[in-house]
Amino acid sequence: MISSRRARQDGAVGRLVLGVAILTAGLAACTSSDVSEPTTPTEPTPSVVAPRVDDRVLRIGVLLPASGEGASIGESELAGIQAAVALAKSNGGINGQPVDLIIRDEGSDAVAAGVSLQDLIDSNVDVIIGPASSTTAIELMPIIVQAGIAACSPSASALALDDFPDDGLFFRTIPSDSLQAEAMADVIEQTGETSASIAYVDDGYGRPFETALEAALRRRGIEVTAAVGFAVDDSDFAPEAIRVAAAGDGAIALIGDRDAGSQVLVALAQAIGEEARNIVVNDTLRQPLSIGLLSAIKSATRERILGVSPSVRTDNSVLLGQISTEDPNASGLFATQAFDCANLFMIAAEQTASTDAHMLAAVIPELSTGGLACVSFAECKRLIGQGRNIDYDGPSGRLSIGSDGDPSSAVYDEFSFDATGRDVSGDSLQVTSSG
């Protein structure tokens, strides 16, 4: 069961314009349409791993993109991690020991990431922050689990990771797309429509997303009149768009990918013609519309396009200052999520007086859901030293990791497109899982 409530963003953030960097580099890393079908891993084969010795020195491996299209996001995430580790070191380290940070490039695909992962395994890291990409996370998770390493991704949001057989070692500080499906359904409900048809990318990313969205709509009493998949390599999306538009006169939901999604949006806009239809899109569609796309969509239709995307840019001035100290060029995208990954591992190590991956992963949900609230490593460490139970909320003030290893609530930006085609933030939605 999911519940949601509307929250008004404060001024500057409420009108935040997110440029091409969010979609082409950032959201490509977290909600890739190239996500493989979830499979049950059989006999992953990393090189022989030496038995791990709990020497109480926490070794954090970083597996984030420093090259390829996700590099700008990886740099921002890395700055968040470095800021967290620097603050922990200035507050006495973990159990009186320094924190080792070992950084490797995730690259642009799972092959390159696999080489870097093996290097981290050989370096005897206890935990890993990454991968950033959902596709890479799915490919490499069996190896990470077999190596007995705990991992936290700040940006891999694919539904395929929800029930992945991770032996309790994988968690995320970015919400699963299952919550984004709820946010899209909430926006559709707010339009007042009682029916909706869905267009979705027909692959390992889009199919489970569509299933979750359809279920969310039905829970709200909204009839789903059609669900039509499209292939990313289609040369003409008009047939699918016409089927979706002809299925009813209610809202239209588009679960797009980063490549063909904008073309499908244009095809839908042309298929509905002069009809006044609400079109609700997912985060991957959050990019400025090109002149060609803008000219192909009537202004009346453009004004009725609404989207949702996870809130991934921090407005915490203290954290922004800390990130800038580490990297003046860091964008801040996903930096909060990466900062939280690092802090959760370090706080868990302080709580358990251990660096054993299974022990750390086991306590992380309870450290972020109960006890006295704390938003920094120093504050949480002080409370732990007093024998208190803690609730690490992070800079956002709302982090809560469920027993499944995923955030149990999330804030989503609502966005639209202005007359120039820019994507512009409006209100925000908080979506909370209650089960």
C-alpha positions as CSV (number, residue, x, y, z in Angstrom):
1,M,0.0,0.0,0.0
2,I,1.3,3.4,-0.9
3,S,0.2,6.8,0.3
4,S,1.2,10.2,-1.0
5,R,0.8,13.9,-0.2
6,R,1.5,17.1,-2.1
7,A,4.1,19.5,-0.8
8,R,4.9,23.0,-2.1
9,Q,8.6,23.4,-2.9
10,D,10.2,26.6,-1.7
11,G,10.8,29.4,-4.2
12,A,14.1,28.8,-5.9
13,V,13.9,25.1,-5.9
14,G,10.2,25.2,-7.0
15,R,11.2,26.8,-10.3
16,L,14.4,24.9,-10.8
17,V,15.2,24.3,-14.5
18,L,17.1,21.1,-15.0
19,G,19.1,21.0,-18.2
20,V,20.3,18.3,-20.5
21,A,22.8,17.1,-17.9
22,I,20.1,15.5,-15.8
23,L,18.8,13.4,-18.6
24,T,21.6,12.6,-20.9
25,A,24.1,11.9,-18.1
26,G,22.2,11.6,-14.8
27,L,18.9,9.8,-15.4
28,A,20.6,7.6,-18.0
29,A,22.6,6.3,-15.1
30,C,19.7,5.6,-12.8
31,T,16.8,4.5,-15.0
32,S,18.2,3.1,-18.1
33,S,15.9,1.5,-20.7
34,D,18.7,-1.0,-21.3
35,V,18.0,-2.8,-18.0
36,S,18.3,-6.5,-18.5
37,E,15.6,-8.9,-17.6
38,P,16.0,-9.9,-14.0
39,T,17.5,-13.4,-13.7
40,T,18.5,-15.7,-10.9
41,P,22.3,-15.7,-10.9
42,T,24.1,-19.0,-11.2
43,E,27.7,-19.5,-10.3
44,P,29.2,-16.0,-10.9
45,T,32.9,-16.4,-11.2
46,P,35.1,-13.7,-9.7
47,S,38.7,-14.7,-8.9
48,V,39.3,-16.4,-5.6
49,V,38.6,-14.1,-2.7
50,A,40.8,-14.3,0.4
51,P,38.9,-14.7,3.7
52,R,38.0,-11.3,5.0
53,V,39.6,-10.2,8.3
54,D,37.6,-7.7,10.4
55,D,40.4,-5.4,11.4
56,R,37.9,-2.6,12.2
57,V,39.4,-0.4,9.4
58,L,36.5,0.4,7.1
59,R,37.6,0.2,3.5
60,I,35.0,1.8,1.2
61,G,35.3,1.0,-2.5
62,V,33.8,3.6,-4.9
63,L,32.4,2.3,-8.2
64,L,31.0,5.3,-10.0
65,P,31.4,6.6,-13.6
66,A,34.5,8.8,-14.1
67,S,34.3,8.5,-17.9
68,G,31.5,8.1,-20.4
69,E,28.1,9.9,-20.5
70,G,27.6,9.4,-16.8
71,A,30.9,11.1,-15.7
72,S,29.3,14.4,-14.6
73,I,27.0,12.5,-12.3
74,G,29.7,10.2,-11.0
75,E,31.9,13.3,-10.2
76,S,29.0,14.8,-8.2
77,E,28.4,11.5,-6.3
78,L,32.1,11.1,-5.6
79,A,32.2,14.7,-4.1
80,G,29.4,13.7,-1.8
81,I,31.2,10.6,-0.6
82,Q,34.5,12.5,-0.1
83,A,32.6,15.2,1.9
84,A,31.1,12.5,4.1
85,V,34.4,10.7,4.7
86,A,36.2,14.0,5.4
87,L,33.7,14.9,8.0
88,A,34.0,11.5,9.6
89,K,37.8,11.8,9.7
90,S,37.6,15.2,11.4
91,N,35.4,13.6,14.0
92,G,37.7,10.8,15.1
93,G,37.2,8.3,12.3
94,I,35.4,5.0,12.7
95,N,36.0,3.2,16.0
96,G,39.2,5.3,16.3
97,Q,40.4,4.1,13.0
98,P,40.8,6.1,9.7
99,V,38.5,5.3,6.7
100,D,40.2,4.1,3.5
101,L,38.5,5.3,0.3
102,I,39.5,3.3,-2.8
103,I,38.1,4.8,-6.0
104,R,37.6,3.1,-9.4
105,D,35.9,4.1,-12.6
106,E,32.6,2.4,-13.4
107,G,33.0,3.4,-17.0
108,S,30.1,3.3,-19.5
109,D,29.2,-0.4,-19.4
110,A,29.2,-3.5,-17.3
111,V,32.3,-4.8,-18.9
112,A,34.5,-1.9,-17.9
113,A,32.8,-1.8,-14.5
114,G,33.5,-5.5,-14.0
115,V,37.3,-4.9,-14.4
116,S,37.1,-2.1,-11.8
117,L,35.0,-4.2,-9.5
118,Q,37.6,-7.0,-9.5
119,D,40.2,-4.5,-8.6
120,L,38.1,-3.4,-5.6
121,I,37.6,-7.0,-4.6
122,D,41.4,-7.6,-4.8
123,S,41.9,-4.4,-2.7
124,N,39.8,-6.1,0.1
125,V,37.2,-3.4,0.3
126,D,34.5,-4.1,2.9
127,V,31.7,-2.1,1.2
128,I,31.1,-0.5,-2.2
129,I,29.2,2.7,-3.1
130,G,27.9,2.0,-6.6
131,P,27.3,1.1,-9.3
132,A,25.4,4.2,-10.5
133,S,23.8,2.4,-13.4
134,S,20.9,0.0,-13.0
135,T,22.1,-2.1,-15.8
136,T,25.6,-2.4,-14.4
137,A,24.2,-3.1,-10.9
138,I,22.1,-6.0,-12.2
139,E,25.1,-7.5,-14.1
140,L,27.6,-7.2,-11.2
141,M,25.5,-7.8,-8.2
142,P,26.0,-11.6,-8.2
143,I,29.8,-11.0,-8.1
144,I,29.5,-8.5,-5.3
145,V,27.3,-10.8,-3.3
146,Q,29.6,-13.8,-3.8
147,A,32.5,-11.7,-2.7
148,G,30.7,-10.9,0.6
149,I,30.7,-7.2,0.0
150,A,27.9,-4.8,1.0
151,A,26.9,-2.3,-1.7
152,C,24.8,0.9,-1.8
153,S,23.8,2.6,-5.0
154,P,22.9,6.3,-5.0
155,S,21.2,6.2,-8.4
156,A,20.3,2.7,-9.7
157,S,16.5,2.9,-9.4
158,A,15.3,0.1,-11.7
159,L,12.4,-2.1,-10.5
160,A,14.4,-5.1,-11.6
161,L,16.6,-4.6,-8.5
162,D,13.6,-4.6,-6.0
163,D,13.6,-8.4,-5.4
164,F,17.1,-9.2,-6.6
165,P,18.7,-12.1,-4.7
166,D,21.3,-10.0,-2.9
167,D,21.6,-11.9,0.4
168,G,20.7,-8.7,2.2
169,L,23.9,-7.0,1.0
170,F,22.5,-4.4,-1.4
171,F,20.6,-1.3,-0.6
172,R,19.8,2.0,-2.2
173,T,19.4,5.6,-1.2
174,I,17.6,6.4,-4.5
175,P,14.0,5.3,-4.5
176,S,12.9,2.3,-6.6
177,D,10.9,3.1,-9.7
178,S,8.0,1.3,-7.9
179,L,7.6,4.6,-6.0
180,Q,7.8,6.6,-9.2
181,A,4.9,4.6,-10.6
182,E,2.9,5.6,-7.6
183,A,3.9,9.3,-8.1
184,M,2.7,9.1,-11.8
185,A,-0.6,7.5,-10.7
186,D,-1.0,10.3,-8.1
187,V,-0.5,13.0,-10.7
188,I,-3.1,11.3,-13.0
189,E,-5.5,11.1,-10.2
190,Q,-5.0,14.8,-9.5
191,T,-6.1,15.6,-13.1
192,G,-9.5,14.3,-12.2
193,E,-9.4,11.6,-14.9
194,T,-11.1,8.3,-14.2
195,S,-9.4,6.4,-17.0
196,A,-5.9,6.2,-18.5
197,S,-4.1,4.5,-21.3
198,I,-0.4,3.6,-21.1
199,A,2.5,3.7,-23.6
200,Y,5.6,2.0,-22.4
201,V,9.0,1.0,-23.6
202,D,8.8,-2.8,-24.1
203,D,12.0,-4.0,-22.4
204,G,13.3,-5.0,-19.0
205,Y,12.9,-1.5,-17.7
206,G,9.5,-0.6,-19.1
207,R,7.5,-3.8,-18.6
208,P,7.8,-4.0,-14.8
209,F,7.3,-0.2,-14.6
210,E,4.1,-0.5,-16.6
211,T,2.9,-3.3,-14.4
212,A,3.5,-1.2,-11.3
213,L,1.8,1.8,-12.8
214,E,-1.2,-0.1,-13.9
215,A,-1.6,-1.6,-10.4
216,A,-1.2,1.9,-8.8
217,L,-3.9,3.3,-11.1
218,R,-6.4,0.5,-10.4
219,R,-5.9,1.0,-6.6
220,R,-7.0,4.6,-7.2
221,G,-10.1,3.5,-9.0
222,I,-8.7,4.6,-12.4
223,E,-9.6,2.4,-15.3
224,V,-6.7,1.3,-17.5
225,T,-8.1,1.2,-21.0
226,A,-4.9,0.1,-22.9
227,A,-1.3,-0.7,-22.3
228,V,0.7,-0.6,-25.5
229,G,4.4,-1.4,-25.7
230,F,6.9,0.1,-28.2
231,A,10.4,-1.1,-29.3
232,V,13.2,1.4,-29.1
233,D,14.4,0.6,-32.6
234,D,11.0,1.2,-34.2
235,S,11.2,3.6,-37.2
236,D,7.7,4.8,-36.8
237,F,5.8,5.1,-33.5
238,A,2.5,6.4,-35.0
239,P,0.8,3.0,-34.9
240,E,1.4,2.5,-31.2
241,A,0.5,6.2,-30.5
242,I,-2.8,5.9,-32.4
243,R,-3.8,2.7,-30.4
244,V,-3.1,4.5,-27.1
245,A,-5.0,7.6,-28.1
246,A,-8.0,5.6,-29.5
247,A,-8.3,3.5,-26.4
248,G,-10.3,6.1,-24.5
249,D,-10.6,9.8,-23.8
250,G,-8.8,9.9,-20.4
251,A,-5.3,10.6,-19.5
252,I,-2.3,9.2,-21.2
253,A,0.8,7.9,-19.3
254,L,4.1,7.5,-21.1
255,I,6.9,5.4,-19.7
256,G,9.7,6.4,-22.1
257,D,13.3,5.6,-22.5
258,R,16.1,8.1,-22.9
259,D,16.4,7.5,-26.7
260,A,13.0,7.0,-28.3
261,G,10.9,8.4,-25.5
262,S,10.8,12.0,-26.9
263,Q,9.8,10.6,-30.4
264,V,6.9,8.6,-28.8
265,L,5.8,11.8,-27.0
266,V,5.6,13.6,-30.3
267,A,3.7,10.7,-31.9
268,L,1.2,10.8,-29.0
269,A,0.8,14.5,-29.3
270,Q,0.0,14.2,-33.0
271,A,-2.3,11.2,-32.4
272,I,-4.6,13.1,-30.1
273,G,-4.8,16.0,-32.5
274,E,-7.0,18.8,-31.1
275,E,-8.3,16.8,-28.1
276,A,-7.5,18.2,-24.7
277,R,-5.7,15.2,-23.1
278,N,-3.4,15.1,-20.1
279,I,-0.1,13.3,-20.8
280,V,1.9,12.2,-17.8
281,V,5.5,11.2,-18.3
282,N,8.3,9.6,-16.3
283,D,11.7,11.0,-15.3
284,T,13.6,9.9,-18.4
285,L,11.5,12.4,-20.5
286,R,12.9,15.2,-18.4
287,Q,15.0,17.0,-20.9
288,P,14.6,20.3,-22.8
289,L,12.6,19.8,-26.0
290,S,14.5,20.5,-29.1
291,I,13.3,23.0,-31.6
292,G,12.1,20.2,-33.9
293,L,10.2,18.4,-31.1
294,L,8.7,21.7,-29.8
295,S,7.4,22.6,-33.2
296,A,5.8,19.2,-33.6
297,I,3.8,19.5,-30.4
298,K,0.9,22.0,-30.3
299,S,1.2,24.5,-27.5
300,A,-2.2,23.5,-26.1
301,T,-0.9,19.9,-25.8
302,R,2.5,20.9,-24.5
303,E,0.8,22.8,-21.6
304,R,-1.0,19.6,-20.6
305,I,2.2,17.5,-20.4
306,L,3.2,16.8,-16.8
307,G,6.1,14.6,-15.5
308,V,7.6,13.3,-12.3
309,S,11.2,12.7,-11.5
310,P,13.0,11.9,-8.2
311,S,14.3,14.9,-6.4
312,V,18.1,14.4,-6.8
313,R,19.5,17.9,-6.5
314,T,20.2,19.1,-2.9
315,D,19.3,22.5,-1.7
316,N,21.1,22.0,1.6
317,S,23.6,24.9,1.7
318,V,25.9,23.2,4.2
319,L,26.2,20.1,2.1
320,L,26.6,22.1,-1.1
321,G,29.5,24.0,0.6
322,Q,31.1,20.7,1.6
323,I,30.7,19.3,-1.9
324,S,32.2,22.4,-3.4
325,T,35.2,22.0,-1.1
326,E,35.8,18.6,-2.5
327,D,35.1,19.5,-6.1
328,P,34.2,23.1,-7.1
329,N,32.8,21.8,-10.4
330,A,30.4,19.2,-8.9
331,S,26.8,19.7,-10.0
332,G,25.3,18.4,-6.8
333,L,23.1,15.8,-8.6
334,F,22.8,12.6,-6.6
335,A,25.3,14.0,-4.2
336,T,22.9,13.7,-1.2
337,Q,22.2,10.1,-2.1
338,A,25.9,9.3,-2.3
339,F,26.6,11.2,0.9
340,D,24.0,9.1,2.7
341,C,25.4,5.8,1.3
342,A,28.8,6.7,2.9
343,N,27.3,7.9,6.2
344,L,25.1,4.8,6.5
345,F,28.1,2.5,6.1
346,M,30.2,4.5,8.5
347,I,27.5,4.9,11.2
348,A,26.8,1.1,10.9
349,A,30.5,0.4,11.5
350,E,30.5,2.7,14.5
351,Q,27.4,1.1,15.9
352,T,28.6,-2.5,15.4
353,A,32.3,-1.9,16.1
354,S,32.8,-4.1,13.0
355,T,33.5,-3.9,9.3
356,D,31.9,-7.2,8.5
357,A,29.6,-6.5,5.5
358,H,26.7,-8.7,6.7
359,M,26.7,-7.0,10.1
360,L,26.8,-3.6,8.6
361,A,24.0,-4.3,6.1
362,A,21.8,-5.9,8.8
363,V,21.7,-2.8,11.0
364,I,21.3,-0.1,8.3
365,P,17.5,-0.2,8.2
366,E,17.2,0.2,12.0
367,L,19.7,3.0,12.0
368,S,17.6,5.0,9.6
369,T,14.1,4.4,10.9
370,G,14.0,4.5,14.7
371,G,15.4,6.3,17.7
372,L,16.7,9.8,18.1
373,A,17.0,11.8,14.8
374,C,20.4,12.8,13.7
375,V,21.5,14.4,10.3
376,S,25.3,14.1,10.5
377,F,27.9,11.5,11.2
378,A,29.2,13.5,14.2
379,E,25.7,13.8,15.7
380,C,24.9,10.2,15.2
381,K,28.3,9.1,16.6
382,R,27.7,11.1,19.7
383,L,24.3,9.5,20.3
384,I,25.7,6.0,19.7
385,G,28.5,6.8,22.2
386,Q,25.7,7.6,24.7
387,G,24.1,4.2,24.1
388,R,21.1,5.8,22.3
389,N,19.2,4.3,19.4
390,I,19.4,6.6,16.4
391,D,17.5,7.6,13.3
392,Y,19.9,8.9,10.6
393,D,17.8,11.2,8.4
394,G,20.7,12.7,6.4
395,P,20.8,16.3,4.9
396,S,17.4,15.8,3.4
397,G,15.9,15.2,6.9
398,R,13.7,12.4,5.6
399,L,15.9,9.3,4.8
400,S,14.3,6.0,5.8
401,I,15.6,2.7,4.6
402,G,13.1,-0.1,4.8
403,S,13.7,-3.8,5.6
404,D,14.0,-4.4,1.9
405,G,17.0,-2.1,1.6
406,D,15.2,0.6,-0.3
407,P,13.9,4.0,0.8
408,S,10.4,3.7,2.1
409,S,9.5,7.2,1.1
410,A,10.6,9.6,-1.6
411,V,10.0,13.1,-2.9
412,Y,9.4,13.6,-6.6
413,D,9.5,16.8,-8.6
414,E,6.6,17.6,-10.8
415,F,7.8,19.1,-14.0
416,S,6.4,20.6,-17.2
417,F,7.7,22.3,-20.3
418,D,7.6,26.0,-20.9
419,A,7.1,27.8,-24.2
420,T,10.8,27.5,-25.1
421,G,10.8,23.7,-24.4
422,R,12.7,23.9,-21.1
423,D,11.8,21.5,-18.4
424,V,10.6,23.4,-15.3
425,S,9.9,22.2,-11.8
426,G,6.6,23.0,-10.1
427,D,5.2,21.3,-7.0
428,S,6.6,18.2,-5.4
429,L,5.0,14.9,-4.3
430,Q,6.0,12.8,-1.3
431,V,5.2,9.2,-1.8
432,T,5.5,6.8,1.1
433,S,5.4,3.0,1.1
434,S,3.5,1.5,4.0
435,G,4.2,-2.1,3.2
